[in-house]
Amino acid sequence: MTLQRLSFDPGLHLAAASAEPVTAYGAMVRGVFRGSVMPVGCIDTVFGYLPTAAMLGERGYEDSGFIRPFGLTGQFRPELERVVLDAWERLAR
């Protein structure tokens, strides 16, 4: 997964991910960047959904149901959300 930031000035940013993040990531991203930020999903080569850690194990479409139809194997690890948030924090610096 790739994450990208485009800043128009110190207080206006686009924060993009190569997945379809669930709604909760919008609030997380807004908490990381100073000023106004617009979260954008589905850039680059999209692999599928990006669930939160709390969603893991629910067996919903966004959690794991999309994996086979997208031609993927495996499952998300519990530290998924922390890894993504750490990456956003590095980009915000």
LUMNU-352125 format. One record per residue (C-alpha): x, y, z; residue number from 1. Coordinates in steps of 0.02 Angstrom, whole numbers, padded with zeros to 5 digits. Layout:
REM residues N
<<X Y Z> NUM>
...
REM end
This chain:
REM residues 93
<<00000 00000 00000> 1>
<<00060 00175 -00038> 2>
<<00020 00335 00053> 3>
<<00047 00507 -00022> 4>
<<00031 00685 00036> 5>
<<00009 00838 -00072> 6>
<<00021 01002 00022> 7>
<<-00040 01161 -00059> 8>
<<00022 01266 00087> 9>
<<00063 01228 00270> 10>
<<-00122 01219 00312> 11>
<<-00200 01129 00163> 12>
<<-00164 00947 00119> 13>
<<-00226 00799 00019> 14>
<<-00185 00633 00104> 15>
<<-00205 00486 -00014> 16>
<<-00198 00296 00004> 17>
<<-00192 00155 -00124> 18>
<<-00338 00068 -00040> 19>
<<-00516 00107 00003> 20>
<<-00498 00159 00186> 21>
<<-00650 00141 00298> 22>
<<-00723 00303 00366> 23>
<<-00629 00296 00531> 24>
<<-00465 00331 00443> 25>
<<-00528 00502 00389> 26>
<<-00537 00559 00570> 27>
<<-00365 00482 00605> 28>
<<-00286 00573 00459> 29>
<<-00367 00738 00508> 30>
<<-00291 00717 00681> 31>
<<-00116 00697 00610> 32>
<<-00105 00846 00492> 33>
<<-00109 01029 00542> 34>
<<-00240 01134 00457> 35>
<<-00363 01064 00332> 36>
<<-00340 00892 00256> 37>
<<-00443 00796 00131> 38>
<<-00422 00607 00140> 39>
<<-00427 00523 -00030> 40>
<<-00435 00336 -00064> 41>
<<-00415 00226 -00216> 42>
<<-00257 00300 -00291> 43>
<<-00119 00204 -00380> 44>
<<-00144 00016 -00385> 45>
<<-00287 -00016 -00265> 46>
<<-00277 -00181 -00172> 47>
<<-00447 -00172 -00085> 48>
<<-00514 -00109 00080> 49>
<<-00415 -00042 00227> 50>
<<-00507 -00093 00386> 51>
<<-00470 -00033 00562> 52>
<<-00399 -00147 00695> 53>
<<-00570 -00154 00781> 54>
<<-00648 -00226 00623> 55>
<<-00528 -00372 00611> 56>
<<-00612 -00538 00646> 57>
<<-00788 -00474 00607> 58>
<<-00785 -00569 00442> 59>
<<-00870 -00427 00350> 60>
<<-00833 -00377 00171> 61>
<<-00715 -00234 00221> 62>
<<-00624 -00344 00348> 63>
<<-00589 -00499 00243> 64>
<<-00731 -00534 00122> 65>
<<-00649 -00438 -00020> 66>
<<-00483 -00532 -00010> 67>
<<-00524 -00681 -00122> 68>
<<-00624 -00583 -00253> 69>
<<-00475 -00464 -00270> 70>
<<-00359 -00614 -00298> 71>
<<-00269 -00593 -00132> 72>
<<-00224 -00716 00005> 73>
<<-00186 -00694 00189> 74>
<<-00260 -00583 00322> 75>
<<-00225 -00419 00407> 76>
<<-00121 -00417 00565> 77>
<<-00187 -00337 00724> 78>
<<-00055 -00198 00716> 79>
<<-00122 -00141 00546> 80>
<<-00199 00021 00609> 81>
<<-00044 00071 00709> 82>
<<00070 00040 00558> 83>
<<-00041 00147 00446> 84>
<<-00055 00287 00575> 85>
<<00135 00287 00602> 86>
<<00159 00304 00414> 87>
<<00038 00452 00407> 88>
<<00131 00534 00551> 89>
<<00296 00517 00458> 90>
<<00218 00595 00302> 91>
<<00147 00739 00404> 92>
<<00320 00789 00463> 93>
REM end
